[in-house]
Structures are given as C-alpha cells and as structure tokens.
Amino acid sequence: MSLSDNRTLTFEAQKLNFQVVKPLFNVLMANLNYEGFGDNLEALELQNVNGSVDLNKLALSSLTLQVPSLDLPENENLPGLALKNLFVEKRGEDVWLKTDFPIEWTISMVHDKPIQMQLPKGFHFQFLDGLKGWSVPKADFTLDGMPVRVTAKGDFEGQVDGRVDIEPKQLSFVKQYLPYKLMTPDLEKWLKTALVSGDQVSANLVVKGDLNDFPFKDGQGIFKATGVVHNTVLKFQPDWPAVEKFTAHLMFTPYDLRISADKAMLQNAEARNVVVDINHLDTKTLPCKLPGRPKRRRLTPSVSC
C-alpha cells in the first residue's frame, strides 16, 4: 500500500479477506450492506487485488480482483447466488464482470433448481452520480440457455427503469419458470394444462418505479410483460376442444393477463379478433372472458376458470 500526491492511495494484495477491507467499502459504497448482503460475505476471500482510492473524493478510482468462489443464501428479498472464478475490473465509473463458469441464481418462487447464467461477453455496468445511481447500457447473456438482453438504470434507494428481452423459443420452456408459488393451486393447474404448446416465443418485461412498491398493483409504477407465441395450442377446459393454429399476443399487468389473436381455429370454425381476458390472477376466482367473432360457430362469451 502506498500514498502519492497526498491524495491517491494505491493498494495490492495476492490474497485478501473481505472483512479486512469491508470498512473501506462501507465508506465508498454506502449500500453495500443492502438486505444484509455485506454480512453474508464473512468467508469471502479476494485474490490478485489491485486498486487506487482518491482520498479527496473518497472514490474508488480503479480496482481489479478475482473472486475464487462465492455462495450467498437466498433470503426474503434477494435471490441466492453462487459463482466461482469471477474477475472484476473497475475503471472510473465503469465495471466489468467476467467468468467462464456459470453463475447460479436460486429463486425458489420461480424454479426449484438454481438457474444457470452464462456471460459469454461479460457483464458491464456503470455507476452514476458518484455511486448514487447505476446503469446497465446493454447486457447480453443466457439463463439456462435462453438468450436474454437487459437495459436498465436506477439508484440504490429502489428506483429502477429497465427492460428485459427474452427468447425462450418454446412455450414448454416458459411453463417451467412461471412463479407458481405465488399462484393459487387452481391457477397453477390451469396454466399447466391450458397452455398446451407453442413455438418461436419472444417476450419482454418493463419495470419502472420504486421497487419498494413492486409490483405496482395500485399504479405507483409500471410492471408490464408482453410476448408473442406462434403456432399456439390453448385448451381452456379438459372437455373443451382446443383453440389452435394462431399467433398469440400476451400482455400481463398486475394482476391481469390478456391473450389476443387476429384469428384462431376452434375445431372447424375460424374465430377472428379473439381476446381472452383472465383477470385478478392474485385471487382464487378467475373471471375469464372470451370475446370473438367465429365464422361458423360461436365461442362461449364468458367462462370462469
């Protein structure tokens, strides 16, 4: 460790226990201990650490380090995280994360197994306004093989403005990751059986607002997911004929789901301008409206599912 110009502190170490430098990080990054994150790093060892601190600004000017392994348990507000051989580089306000190994995220409400995140291009983000905010200009990675693109910005108080684009390809893949633990048993059963098949799936998720108010049920922010599924097969009830051969446009806002199509086939009948509204997904009773104009037979205008 050395001091130059009475303002720049330079440090390096081959191995370093995180608890040794945590007080410095707490000064430089006041939100490090968000939801107990800092307390969960007691066993973390850093390697090949090099960096410099501007003492006048109390700013971390540069930093490179290697994290051999890290395992953080899932808690109520944060997913579990497990990784190994992660390289971190910070230059000015820009930070790059790189690893050749998958990063495992544990989100029990979404999936019963850890979700594998691969970073073939690394992950780049920026600090804004002297660590008051952050930005992800564009990040491309995969989650269990599914292509994902993220653009987002926000602050460390909970404000976020972001978009996530995914290409899961098959509807069967999407069904594995729906948050069934947040649903009623009837809704879970209906989704697993009614969403029969579909391909060429693409979707995006938009979140804007204060995450402390998420999922913005009362309109405090925006939480909206939209998607397109081609060659869709939908079966509303086991004893009903399936609705087939249509391109489904899906839109979810808390807590309503709309499925629409320009046209669809119901047995030998063609229905046009089909709109299916499934409202109040957070309740046990799910009113389900099915307006449409079939050519040769009528669709049931309203059912409860």
VEXSEGU-825815 format. One line per field, with one value per residue (C-alpha): x, y, z; residue in one letter. Coordinates in nm, 4 decimals, decimal comma, always signed. Each point is the difference from the previous one (the first is absolute). Example, Ala and Ser with C-alpha at 12.3 -4.5 7.8 and 13.67 -1.06 7.14 Angstrom:
residues 2
c1	[+1,2300 +0,1370]
c2	[-0,4500 +0,3440]
c3	[+0,7800 -0,0660]
code	[A S]
end
This chain:
residues 305
c1	[+0,0000 +0,1379 -0,1115 +0,0850 -0,0782 -0,1556 -0,3257 +0,0378 +0,0178 +0,1213 -0,0325 +0,0661 -0,0149 +0,0223 -0,2611 -0,2349 -0,2825 -0,2988 -0,0611 +0,3323 -0,1111 -0,3714 +0,0205 +0,1603 -0,2648 -0,2727 +0,1316 +0,0380 -0,3233 -0,2507 -0,2547 +0,2296 -0,1934 -0,3370 -0,2276 +0,2992 +0,2050 +0,3242 -0,0570 -0,0200 +0,3534 +0,1810 +0,1792 +0,0776 +0,3656 +0,1216 +0,3062 +0,2309 -0,1393 +0,1258 -0,1556 +0,0183 -0,2118 -0,0352 +0,0066 -0,1204 -0,3163 -0,0160 -0,0435 +0,1289 +0,1817 +0,1010 -0,0215 +0,0779 -0,0501 -0,0913 -0,2693 +0,0892 -0,3461 -0,3053 -0,3154 -0,2770 -0,3231 -0,3379 -0,2016 -0,3402 +0,1047 +0,3123 +0,0630 +0,2700 +0,3281 +0,2834 +0,2984 +0,3666 +0,3033 -0,1611 +0,2224 -0,0971 +0,1454 -0,0971 +0,1336 -0,1532 -0,3759 +0,0062 -0,0008 +0,0455 -0,0759 +0,1384 -0,0012 +0,0214 -0,2166 -0,3784 -0,1379 -0,2782 -0,3039 -0,2382 -0,3508 -0,2263 -0,3243 +0,0951 +0,1885 +0,0795 +0,3592 +0,2718 -0,0229 +0,3252 +0,1191 +0,2727 +0,1906 +0,1715 +0,0586 +0,0406 -0,2272 +0,0541 -0,1649 +0,0715 -0,0258 -0,1781 +0,0179 +0,2764 -0,1489 -0,3495 -0,1235 +0,0819 -0,0534 +0,0133 +0,0333 -0,0495 +0,0715 -0,0345 +0,0120 -0,1895 -0,2127 -0,0154 +0,0868 -0,2659 +0,1309 -0,0591 +0,0682 -0,0226 +0,0095 -0,0639 +0,0867 -0,0888 +0,1244 +0,0782 -0,3201 -0,2178 -0,0762 +0,0382 -0,0790 +0,0769 -0,0926 +0,0719 -0,0341 -0,0039 -0,0215 -0,1029 -0,1034 -0,2387 -0,3057 +0,0892 +0,3184 -0,1963 -0,2383 +0,2922 +0,0764 -0,3387 -0,0233 -0,2470 +0,0708 -0,1634 -0,3121 -0,2993 +0,0023 -0,2876 +0,1880 +0,3175 -0,1929 -0,1790 +0,3194 +0,1771 -0,2856 -0,1485 +0,3290 +0,0493 +0,2719 +0,1498 +0,3304 +0,2058 -0,0680 +0,1343 -0,0860 +0,1027 -0,0431 -0,0105 +0,0436 -0,0032 -0,0470 +0,1016 +0,0616 -0,1239 -0,3471 +0,0416 -0,2044 -0,1763 -0,3488 -0,1356 +0,1647 +0,3081 +0,2199 +0,0056 +0,0306 -0,0936 +0,0887 -0,0871 +0,0707 -0,0715 -0,0526 -0,0381 -0,1824 -0,1811 -0,2248 -0,2250 -0,2453 -0,2149 -0,1726 +0,0884 -0,3372 +0,0160 +0,1470 +0,3395 +0,0475 +0,2726 +0,2063 +0,0320 +0,2619 -0,0637 +0,0827 +0,0259 +0,0002 +0,0271 -0,0468 -0,0638 -0,1964 -0,1751 +0,0960 -0,1293 +0,0454 -0,1003 +0,0168 -0,1082 -0,1443 -0,0067 -0,1521 -0,2503 -0,0657 -0,1296 -0,0896 +0,2183 -0,0252 +0,1285 +0,1111 +0,0154 +0,0708 +0,0283 +0,0104 +0,1009 -0,0383 +0,0984 +0,2705 +0,0756 -0,3407 -0,1567 -0,2801 +0,1204 -0,2597 +0,0966 -0,1612 +0,0239 -0,1445 +0,0439 -0,1739 +0,0114 -0,1001 -0,2082 -0,0541 -0,0150 +0,2600 -0,1249 -0,0003 +0,0898 +0,1226 +0,1544 +0,3299]
c2	[+0,0000 +0,3472 +0,3644 +0,2461 +0,3701 -0,0130 -0,1092 -0,3314 -0,3175 -0,2981 -0,3545 -0,3542 -0,3456 -0,3559 -0,1140 +0,2075 -0,0863 +0,2170 +0,0824 +0,1855 +0,2468 +0,0065 +0,3222 +0,1764 -0,1389 +0,1142 +0,3547 -0,0198 -0,1940 +0,0933 -0,2525 -0,2993 -0,1486 +0,0193 -0,2742 -0,1382 -0,0595 +0,1141 -0,2191 -0,3082 +0,0550 -0,1075 -0,2926 +0,1807 +0,0012 +0,2309 -0,0705 +0,2075 +0,3252 +0,3259 +0,3421 +0,3667 +0,2339 +0,3761 +0,1103 +0,3519 -0,1321 -0,3241 -0,1720 -0,3341 +0,1063 -0,3450 -0,3586 -0,3462 -0,3196 -0,3652 -0,1751 -0,3743 -0,0913 +0,1567 -0,1586 +0,2235 -0,1503 +0,1073 +0,2213 +0,1641 +0,2882 -0,1205 -0,3116 -0,2481 +0,0321 -0,2445 +0,0641 -0,0812 +0,1545 +0,3398 +0,2814 +0,3551 +0,3119 +0,3599 +0,2984 +0,3327 -0,0493 -0,3175 -0,3534 -0,3288 -0,3481 -0,3046 -0,3732 -0,3163 -0,1885 +0,0212 +0,2238 -0,1723 +0,1967 -0,1593 +0,1445 -0,2552 +0,1727 -0,0318 -0,3293 -0,2915 -0,0231 +0,2680 +0,1975 -0,0096 +0,3390 +0,0073 +0,3198 -0,0665 +0,3747 +0,0874 +0,2419 +0,3764 +0,2605 +0,3558 +0,2006 +0,3331 +0,3252 -0,1095 -0,3364 +0,1458 -0,1928 -0,2795 -0,0869 -0,3141 +0,1393 -0,3417 -0,3455 -0,3217 -0,3361 -0,3282 -0,1486 -0,3790 +0,0419 +0,2651 +0,3225 +0,3085 +0,3698 +0,2573 +0,3791 +0,1809 +0,2862 +0,0951 +0,1031 -0,1765 +0,1167 -0,2248 +0,2053 -0,1998 +0,0478 -0,3151 -0,2335 -0,3709 -0,1775 -0,3798 -0,2650 -0,3265 -0,1490 -0,2674 +0,0557 -0,3169 +0,1755 +0,3016 -0,2223 -0,1309 +0,3491 +0,1465 +0,1116 -0,2726 +0,0491 +0,3432 -0,1498 -0,1888 -0,3787 +0,0374 +0,2596 -0,2106 -0,3033 +0,2033 +0,1544 -0,3366 -0,1620 +0,2886 +0,1205 -0,3105 +0,1050 +0,2756 +0,0972 +0,2975 +0,1659 +0,3475 +0,2303 +0,3129 +0,1332 +0,3690 +0,1193 +0,3679 +0,1419 -0,0498 -0,3699 +0,0543 +0,0324 -0,2979 -0,1452 +0,3378 -0,1425 +0,3431 +0,1784 +0,1372 -0,1189 -0,2161 -0,3788 -0,1388 -0,3182 -0,0632 -0,2953 -0,1705 -0,3752 -0,1564 -0,3252 +0,0188 -0,2736 +0,1096 -0,2232 +0,1896 -0,3056 -0,3713 -0,0809 +0,2948 -0,0131 +0,1695 +0,3408 -0,0535 +0,1425 +0,3578 +0,2543 +0,1030 +0,3480 +0,0043 +0,2969 -0,0173 +0,2860 -0,0577 -0,2185 -0,0406 -0,2058 +0,0710 -0,2492 +0,1291 -0,1249 +0,1276 -0,3430 -0,3520 -0,3394 -0,1705 -0,3421 +0,0926 +0,3578 +0,3038 +0,2767 +0,3506 +0,2772 -0,2380 +0,1561 -0,2041 +0,1983 -0,1858 +0,2483 +0,0088 -0,2632 +0,0731 -0,1291 -0,3456 +0,0815 +0,0695 +0,1610 -0,0868 +0,1823 -0,1291 +0,2484 -0,0879 -0,0236 -0,3579 -0,0601 -0,3158 -0,0519 +0,2132 +0,0088 +0,0010 +0,3718 -0,0430 -0,2797 -0,0272 -0,1829]
c3	[+0,0000 -0,0898 -0,0020 -0,2777 -0,0416 +0,3466 -0,1622 -0,1864 +0,2053 -0,2028 +0,1323 -0,1134 +0,1536 -0,1261 +0,2538 +0,2101 +0,2362 -0,0808 +0,3670 +0,0062 -0,2664 +0,0788 +0,2083 -0,3002 -0,2335 +0,2391 -0,0364 -0,3771 -0,0590 +0,2660 -0,1274 +0,0080 +0,2918 -0,1752 +0,1413 +0,1949 -0,3152 +0,1654 +0,3057 -0,2229 -0,1299 +0,3169 -0,1662 -0,3259 -0,1041 -0,2752 -0,2146 -0,2226 +0,1355 -0,1491 +0,0284 +0,0858 +0,2102 -0,0422 +0,3643 -0,0792 -0,1625 +0,2008 -0,3358 -0,1212 -0,3172 -0,1211 +0,1129 -0,1333 +0,1948 -0,0246 +0,2033 +0,0154 +0,1300 +0,1590 +0,1410 +0,1345 +0,1339 -0,1269 +0,2325 -0,0116 -0,2247 -0,1798 -0,2115 +0,0917 -0,1887 -0,0624 -0,2264 -0,0472 -0,1655 -0,0549 -0,1288 +0,0910 -0,1605 +0,0805 -0,1907 +0,0914 +0,0013 -0,2136 +0,1428 -0,1878 +0,1351 -0,1783 +0,0666 -0,2084 +0,2477 +0,0372 +0,2738 +0,1916 +0,1188 +0,2491 -0,0289 +0,1630 -0,0986 -0,3684 -0,0293 +0,2292 -0,1291 -0,0269 -0,3243 -0,2006 -0,1261 -0,2673 -0,0845 -0,3356 -0,0496 +0,3660 +0,1846 -0,0123 +0,2220 +0,1057 +0,3192 -0,0403 +0,1962 +0,2346 +0,0992 +0,0384 -0,3008 -0,2430 -0,3641 -0,2158 -0,3560 -0,1619 +0,1371 -0,2010 +0,1769 +0,0298 +0,2786 -0,0234 -0,3681 -0,0685 -0,1646 +0,2158 -0,0558 +0,2808 -0,0106 +0,3265 +0,2287 +0,3537 +0,3408 +0,3263 +0,1669 -0,2135 -0,3121 -0,3222 -0,3674 -0,1945 -0,2811 -0,0392 -0,3362 -0,0133 -0,2713 +0,1657 -0,3382 +0,1336 +0,2197 +0,1899 +0,1191 +0,1279 +0,1971 +0,2054 +0,1351 +0,0823 +0,3684 +0,0998 +0,3717 -0,0254 -0,1590 +0,1271 -0,0605 -0,2476 -0,2050 +0,0008 -0,1231 -0,2661 -0,1385 -0,0174 -0,1903 -0,2007 -0,1519 -0,2115 -0,2457 -0,2109 -0,1586 -0,1228 +0,3351 +0,0757 +0,2876 +0,1848 +0,3504 +0,0947 +0,3586 +0,0942 +0,3471 +0,3611 +0,0682 +0,3545 -0,1583 -0,2351 -0,1722 -0,0236 +0,0326 +0,0921 -0,2922 +0,1788 -0,2883 -0,3117 -0,0009 -0,3395 -0,1834 -0,3641 -0,2236 -0,3309 -0,0431 -0,3453 -0,0832 +0,3311 +0,1374 +0,2897 +0,1854 +0,2488 +0,1498 -0,0275 -0,1619 -0,2444 -0,3479 -0,0254 -0,1610 -0,2594 -0,2851 +0,1210 +0,0953 +0,3582 +0,1263 +0,3783 +0,2356 +0,3780 +0,2428 +0,3710 +0,0220 -0,3342 -0,3052 -0,3502 -0,2860 -0,3435 -0,3592 -0,3388 -0,0744 +0,1436 -0,0748 +0,2307 -0,1540 -0,3470 +0,0861 -0,0533 +0,2595 -0,0675 +0,2332 +0,2945 +0,3402 +0,3197 +0,3240 +0,3170 +0,2830 +0,3672 -0,0145 +0,3653 +0,1097 +0,0163 -0,2435 -0,3539 -0,2273 -0,3552 -0,2944 -0,3541 -0,2516 -0,3678 -0,3348 -0,1375 -0,3582 +0,0466 +0,3706 +0,3114 +0,2701 +0,3585 +0,0915 +0,3658 +0,2240 +0,3453 +0,0142]
code	[M S L S D N R T L T F E A Q K L N F Q V V K P L F N V L M A N L N Y E G F G D N L E A L E L Q N V N G S V D L N K L A L S S L T L Q V P S L D L P E N E N L P G L A L K N L F V E K R G E D V W L K T D F P I E W T I S M V H D K P I Q M Q L P K G F H F Q F L D G L K G W S V P K A D F T L D G M P V R V T A K G D F E G Q V D G R V D I E P K Q L S F V K Q Y L P Y K L M T P D L E K W L K T A L V S G D Q V S A N L V V K G D L N D F P F K D G Q G I F K A T G V V H N T V L K F Q P D W P A V E K F T A H L M F T P Y D L R I S A D K A M L Q N A E A R N V V V D I N H L D T K T L P C K L P G R P K R R R L T P S V S C]
end
